[in-house]
């Protein structure tokens, strides 16, 4: 399966609830990055198999799951379009 990078917004009332939601997200396959537990803003950052995104989205307390996007800047010697 192909793994995708995701940002997960969660609805946690306190730090304990946040960590419980993080554990539940891990149980469906989310691999949380070492700095991916952002309690203060209610966000988890990590990677998950693309096929498991639906399960992650359906967890109670998950507000949204966004896949990360990448972009490439042109070389310095090229004019931007």
C-alpha positions in Angstrom: 0.0 0.0 0.0 1.1 3.6 -0.5 1.7 5.7 2.6 0.6 9.3 2.6 1.4 12.2 4.9 -1.6 13.6 6.8 -2.5 16.3 9.1 -5.4 15.4 11.5 -7.5 17.9 13.4 -9.0 16.5 16.5 -11.6 17.7 19.0 -10.1 17.1 22.4 -11.3 18.8 25.6 -8.0 18.3 27.4 -4.5 16.8 27.1 -5.6 13.4 28.4 -8.4 13.2 25.8 -5.9 14.3 23.1 -3.5 11.5 23.9 -6.4 9.0 24.0 -7.4 10.1 20.5 -3.8 9.8 19.3 -3.6 6.3 20.6 -6.9 5.4 18.8 -5.5 7.0 15.6 -2.4 4.8 15.9 -4.5 1.7 16.3 -6.0 2.3 12.8 -2.5 2.7 11.3 -1.5 6.4 11.8 2.3 6.6 12.4 2.6 9.9 14.3 5.8 11.8 13.6 8.1 12.4 16.6 7.0 16.1 16.7 3.5 15.4 15.4 1.6 15.6 18.6 0.5 19.3 18.8 -1.7 19.3 21.9 -2.2 23.1 22.1 -3.8 23.3 18.6 -5.4 19.8 18.5 -3.4 18.5 15.6 -1.6 15.2 14.8 0.9 14.9 12.0 2.0 11.6 10.6 1.7 9.0 7.8 -0.9 6.3 7.1 -1.7 3.8 4.3 -4.0 5.5 1.8 -6.5 2.7 2.2 -6.8 3.4 6.0 -7.7 7.1 5.6 -11.4 6.4 5.7 -11.1 4.5 9.0 -9.1 7.5 10.4 -11.7 10.0 9.3 -14.5 7.9 10.9 -13.0 7.9 14.4 -14.9 9.8 17.1 -13.2 13.1 17.8 -11.5 13.4 14.4 -12.6 16.7 12.8 -10.7 16.5 9.5 -7.9 14.6 7.8 -5.9 16.5 5.2 -3.3 14.9 2.9 -0.2 17.0 2.6 0.8 18.4 -0.8 4.2 19.0 -2.2 5.5 21.5 -4.7 8.7 22.2 -6.4 10.2 25.7 -6.9 11.9 26.4 -10.2 15.7 26.6 -10.3 17.1 30.0 -9.4 18.2 30.7 -13.0 14.7 30.2 -14.4 12.1 32.9 -14.5 8.9 32.1 -12.6 5.8 31.6 -14.7 
